[in-house]
C-alpha cells in the first residue's frame, strides 16, 4: 500500500511525518513561501520528495487558496498512485476544504477516477493545534523550527498574518519558544473574531494575550 504524507514545513504536517510511515511529499506550485517551507523541512531533517509545478497564477493576498487541498490530493494520487493521502486537518481548522466531511468527499472523487479505493486522511480531527503539540511524544524543541507564514520577510516569518498567530499561540501555550513576536495588529484583529473558533483555540488565545 502506497501512503503519501503531504508536508508543508508547518507544525501539523511535521508531527504527522514523525508519527506515520510513508513518502513525505512537498508540492511546490509557485507559492511565495515555498523556499522558506523547504528550508524548514531541511533544518528539521525531514526526508522529503518535491513535486515542482509551474504555471499556476493566483492572488496570494488571500489566505484561502481555492481548490488547494483537492488539487494536492489529485497530484499525490497522480504522481504516486497513492492508496492513502495524509493531510493534517485539525478540529479547530476554520477552512471550508479542510474538514472531515470534505476529506471524505475528496476520497470519493479520487476513488471514482482512480479505479481503486483512495483515502484522503487526517489522523487529527479530534485535536486542536494546541492539543496536537501538547500530546506529541517526540522532541518538542524542534517544533520551534517549523515554518508557517503567508508573507515572510526574507527568511523570517512576518509575525503579522493568521498563520503566524496560530502557530505562535499553539507553541507558546505549550511552553515552547516560538522564536517570533506577534504584531499588536494581528492580535487585535483576532480579538474581534476569536469567538468564531474552537473552544480550545479561544482559551489559548486569551491565555497568550494575557501573558504579553
N, C-alpha and C positions, 0 to 999 in steps of 0.2 A: 504494500500500500504506500502510495506516494503522498506525503504530507508536506505542504508548503506553509512556512510561517512567515507572514509578511511583517517586516520590521521597518521602523522609521527612525530609530535613534532616540525615541522618547521612552519614558519610564515604563509604560504599559507593555509595549512590544519587547523592550529589553528583558523585562521579567519573564514574559512568555517564552522568549528564546532560551532562557536559562532553565525553565521548568518543563519544557516539552522538546521531544526529539523531532527533527525534520530538517528540511532545507530552508535556511534563512534567506529570504529574498527581499531586496530593496528595489523599488521601482522608481527610477528617475525619469519623470515625464516633463522636466523643464521647470519644476517648482524652484523659486528663487532661494530656497533654504536647503537645497539638496546637498551642497558641498559641506555645509555645517552638520547636517544629519549624518552624512557618511563619515565625517571626521569623528563624530561622537561614537559611531559604531566601531571605528578603528581603535579609538582610545579605550573602548570597553572590551576589545579583543573578541568581538563577535565575528565568527566566520560567516561571511555573507556573500551571496551571489547578486550581481547587479544587472538589472534589465534597464537598458537605456532607450528611451523613446523620444523622438523629436517631432516637431510639427504641431504640438498642442498649443493652442492660444486661449488664454483666459484672462479675466481681470482678477489678479491675485490680491486686489484690495479687499475682496470678500473673504471672510473666514470660511464660509461653506462653499466648497467646490462641487457643483452638481455632478452626480453620477460617479464620483471618485471611487467609492468603495465597490460598487458594481464593476466599474472598469478594472480596478485592481484584481478583483476575483476572476474576471474573464481573462486577463493577461496571465495570471498564475496558472489557470487551467490550460490555456492555450500553449504556454511555454513548457509546462512540466507534466501535462496530462495528470493533474493532481486529482486525488481522491478526496483529500481533505485540505481545506484552505483555512488557516488560522489567522484571524484578525482580532486585535484586542479591543473588544467592546466592553464597556462598563455600565453598571446600573445607573450611574449618575451622568452618563453622556447625555447631552441635550442636542442631538443631531438626528435629523429625520431618516438618514440612511444608516444609522448605527444603533439599531435596536435588535432585540432577539427576533422579533417578527420579520423585520426586513432581511435579516440574515437567512431566515427560513425561506423567504421568497427568492432570494438570490440562489439558494441551494436548488430550489425547484427549477429556476430558469436554466442553470448550468446543467443540471441532470437531464433536462429535456433535450438540450442540444449537444451534449457530450456523449449521448447514448450509453451512459452508465451513471451510477449514483455519485454525485459530487456534493459534499457537505461544506458549507461555509460556517465556521465555528468560532465562537469566543468562549473560553472556559471561565470567563469572569463576570458573567451577567449579574451574579448575586453580590458583587462587590463594588464599592466606590473606589475612586483612585486612592484616597487616603487609606481605606481598608486593605487594598491590594498591597500597598507599601508596608503597612503595619504587619501583614501576615507573611510577607516574603521571608524565606528562610536563608537566602543567600547573603552575600556580602553587601549590606545596605549602603556602605560608604561609597560604593561605585555608582549608586543612583544619582549622586551629585554631578556626575559627568555625562548624564543623559542630556538630550537637547530637544526642546520643543519651543519654537518661536516662529511667528508668521512674518516678522520684519526684522531680521537680525542686522546688527550694525557691524559689518565686517564678520569676524568670527564669534562675536559676542551676541547673546540674546538681548532683545530690546528692553525687557522689563516693563513694557507698556502695551502688551497685547493679551487677549484671553488665554492663549496657550501658556505664556509666561506666568500669568496669575495662577492658573490652575495647578501648574507644576510646582511653583514655589510654595503655595499653601499646603499641598499634599505632602511635600517633603518636610517643610518646617514644622508642621503639626505632628510629624513623626520624629521630631528631634534630629533631623538630618539637615545639615547646612546646604542650602540650595545654591550657594555662591552667587546669588543675584538679589538685588534690591528692587522691589516693585515701585513703580511711579505712583504718586498720590492720585494721578488722574485715573489710572486703571482701577485702583481700589475704590475710588469714589464712584466710578461708573457702575461697578458691580454692586455697590451698596444699594443702589436703587432697584436692582432686579434680582437680588440673591434669593428672594422668596420663591422664584420660579424653579429653583433647583431642589435636588435630593436633600433630605434632612441632614445626612452626614456632611454633605458639601456645605450646607448652610452653617452648621455648627463649627466646622473647621475655618470657614471664612471669618466668622465672628471671633474665634479664638486667635487667629492670626492678626486680625485688625486690632484687637485689644492688646496684643503683645508688641505692637510697633512703637 
